């Protein structure tokens, strides 16, 4: 039997349990942005972090209704960022 306050499983099937996870992710991204601002990070990196934050909000919104692959979304975002950085 699971104890109180634990997740149902690693896939978090219960939609009500997904939102708090995304809020932790958003807070983590926000903390990273603050650290990067304090360290005078280049604008390109800050824009990438903003895009990641916006993508996470979209994933949060969609994931409350449907179970979508966050892993695939992040992987495709990484490929898109690499294509932007390394394109001629």
Contact map, one row per residue, 1 for C-alpha under 8 A:
1110000000000000000000000000000000000000000000000000000000000000000000000000000000000000
1111010100000000000000000000000000000000000000000000000000000000000000000000000000000000
1111110000000000000000000000000000000000000000000000000000000000000000000000000000000000
0111110000000000000000000000000000000000000000000000000000000000000000000000000000000000
0011111000000000000000000000000000000000000000000000000000000000000000000000000000000000
0111111100000000000000000000000000000000000000000000000000000000000000000000000000000000
0000111111010000100000000000000000000000000000000000000000000000000000000000000000000000
0100011111011100000000000000000000000000000000000000000000000000000000000000000000000000
0000001111111000000000000000000000000000000000000000000000000000000000000000000000000000
0000001111110000000000000000000000000000000000000000000000000000000000000000000000000000
0000000011111000000000000000000000000000000000000000000000000000000000000000000000000000
0000001111111110110000000000000000000000000000000000000000000000000000000000000000000000
0000000110111110100000000000000000000000000000000000000000000000001000000000000000000000
0000000100011111110000000000000000000000000000000000000000000000000000000000000000000000
0000000000011111111000000000000000000000000000000000000000000011100000000000000000000000
0000000000000111111000000000000000000000000000000000000000000001000000000000000000000000
0000001000011111111110000000000000000000000000000000000000000000000000000000000000000000
0000000000010111111111000000000000000000000000000000000000010011000000000000000000000000
0000000000000011111111100000000000000000000000000000000000010001000000000000000000000000
0000000000000000111111110000000000000000000000000000000000000000000000000000000000000000
0000000000000000111111111000000000000000000000000000000000000000000000000000000000000000
0000000000000000011111111100000000000000000000000000000110010000000000000000000000000000
0000000000000000001111111110000000000000000000000000000000000000000000000000000000000000
0000000000000000000111111111000000000000000000000000000000000000000000000000000000000000
0000000000000000000011111111100000000000000000000000000100000000000000000000000000000000
0000000000000000000001111111110000000000000000000000100110000000000000000000000000000000
0000000000000000000000111111111000000000000000000000000000000000000000000000000000000000
0000000000000000000000011111111100000000000000000000000000000000000000000000000000000000
0000000000000000000000001111111110000000000000001001100000000000000000000000000000000000
0000000000000000000000000111111111000000000000000000100000000000000000000000000000000000
0000000000000000000000000011111111100000000000000000000000000000000000000000000000000000
0000000000000000000000000001111111110000000000000000000000000000000000000000000000000000
0000000000000000000000000000111111111000000001001000000000000000000000000000000000000000
0000000000000000000000000000011111111100000000000000000000000000000000000000000000000000
0000000000000000000000000000001111111110000000000000000000000000000000000000000000000000
0000000000000000000000000000000111111111100001000000000000000000000000000000000000000000
0000000000000000000000000000000011111111100001000000000000000000000000000000000000000000
0000000000000000000000000000000001111111100000000000000000000000000000000000000000000000
0000000000000000000000000000000000111111100000000000000000000000000000000000000000000000
0000000000000000000000000000000000011111110000000000000000000000000000000000000000000000
0000000000000000000000000000000000011111111011000000000000000000000000000000000000000000
0000000000000000000000000000000000000001111111000000000000000000000000000000000000000000
0000000000000000000000000000000000000000111111100000000000000000000000000000000000000000
0000000000000000000000000000000000000000011111110000000000000000000000000000000000000000
0000000000000000000000000000000000000000111111111000000000000000000000000000000000000000
0000000000000000000000000000000010011000111111111100000000000000000000000000000000000000
0000000000000000000000000000000000000000001111111110000000000000000000000000000000000000
0000000000000000000000000000000000000000000111111111000000000000000000000000000010000000
0000000000000000000000000000100010000000000011111111100000000000000000000000000000000000
0000000000000000000000000000000000000000000001111111110000000000000000000000000000000000
0000000000000000000000000000000000000000000000111111111000000000000000000000000000000000
0000000000000000000000000000100000000000000000011111111100000000000000000000000000000000
0000000000000000000000000100110000000000000000001111111110000000000000000000000000000000
0000000000000000000000000000000000000000000000000111111111000000000000000000000000000000
0000000000000000000000000000000000000000000000000011111111100000000000000000000000000000
0000000000000000000001001100000000000000000000000001111111110000000000000000000000000000
0000000000000000000001000100000000000000000000000000111111111000000000000000000000000000
0000000000000000000000000000000000000000000000000000011111111100000000000000000000000000
0000000000000000000000000000000000000000000000000000001111111110000001000000000000000000
0000000000000000011001000000000000000000000000000000000111111111000000000000000000000000
0000000000000000000000000000000000000000000000000000000011111111100000000000000000000000
0000000000000000000000000000000000000000000000000000000001111111111100000000000000000000
0000000000000010010000000000000000000000000000000000000000111111111100000000000000000000
0000000000000011011000000000000000000000000000000000000000011111111000000000000000000000
0000000000000010000000000000000000000000000000000000000000001111111000000000000000000000
0000000000000000000000000000000000000000000000000000000000000111111100000000000000000000
0000000000001000000000000000000000000000000000000000000000000111111110000000000000000000
0000000000000000000000000000000000000000000000000000000000000110011111000000000000000000
0000000000000000000000000000000000000000000000000000000000000000001111111000000000000000
0000000000000000000000000000000000000000000000000000000000100000000111111100000000000000
0000000000000000000000000000000000000000000000000000000000000000000011111110000000000000
0000000000000000000000000000000000000000000000000000000000000000000011111111000000000000
0000000000000000000000000000000000000000000000000000000000000000000011111111100000000000
0000000000000000000000000000000000000000000000000000000000000000000001111111110000000000
0000000000000000000000000000000000000000000000000000000000000000000000111111111000000000
0000000000000000000000000000000000000000000000000000000000000000000000011111111100000000
0000000000000000000000000000000000000000000000000000000000000000000000001111111110000000
0000000000000000000000000000000000000000000000000000000000000000000000000111111111000000
0000000000000000000000000000000000000000000000000000000000000000000000000011111111100000
0000000000000000000000000000000000000000000000000000000000000000000000000001111111110000
0000000000000000000000000000000000000000000000010000000000000000000000000000111111111000
0000000000000000000000000000000000000000000000000000000000000000000000000000011111111100
0000000000000000000000000000000000000000000000000000000000000000000000000000001111111110
0000000000000000000000000000000000000000000000000000000000000000000000000000000111111110
0000000000000000000000000000000000000000000000000000000000000000000000000000000011111110
0000000000000000000000000000000000000000000000000000000000000000000000000000000001111111
0000000000000000000000000000000000000000000000000000000000000000000000000000000000111111
0000000000000000000000000000000000000000000000000000000000000000000000000000000000000111
